Amino acid sequence: MLDVAGWPSDRHRIAAVEGVTDTNTVIVTPAPESIGTYGKCGVYAAAQGEGSLTFVCAKQPEESLTVNMLIV
């Protein structure tokens, strides 16, 4: 879950994600209930590191987003 209150003014947000490394493949998609806001706000996963994904948005979401992640 990307909580609405967690977006800083620079629109980059680091989310803790267990199992993510800097070298594995991660497929990221919004949950069905978040597709509209996710797309409208231009949210995407821009980087990954040990135990984290960095999300960026073009416009700050006005509601929390549910994001699904598959680590391959």
N, C-alpha and C positions, 0 to 999 in steps of 0.2 A: 504494500500500500504506500503510495506517495501522498502523504497528508498535505492538505492545502496550505497549512501554516509553515511547512518546512522549506518553502522556496525562498532563497535569499535574493537580494536585489540584482545580483549578477546572473540570475536564472540558471545557475549550475547547481545541481543537487547530488550529493553522494549518498547512495543507499547501501546499507549493509546487506549482503547476500551471501549466505553460507554456501560454500562449495565453488564459488567463482574464483578462478585464478587469472593471472594476466595472460595465460596462453590457451585456455580452453575456449571452445565455441559456445556462445550463449545466444539463444533465440529469444527475443523479447517482443511481446505483443500485448496490447491492452486487453483487459477483460471486456466482454461484450457490453457491460454497462458503462464502460469508460471510453469506448471507441470514439464517440462524438467529440468529447472534450479533448482527448488525447490528440486527435487529428487537428481540431480547430486551434489548439494552442501550440501545435508543432513540437510536441514532446518526442524525444528520441534518446536512446542510450548512446552516448558519445564515446565512452571509454570504460575500460574495466581494469581492475587491479585485484590483488589478493583480498578476497572477501567483500568486494564492492563493485557497484556499477555507478557510473556518473551519468545522470540524466540532464538534458538541456531542454529548454523550451523557448519558443519565439515570443510567446505571450504567457504570463503567469496564470495557471489554472485557478478558477474560482471555486473549485470543488476538489475533493480528494480523488485520486485515481487508483484503480486496482490494475496492476500490471502482472502478467504471467511471464515466467522465465523458464526456459528449458536449457539445462546444461548438457551439452553433447559430449 
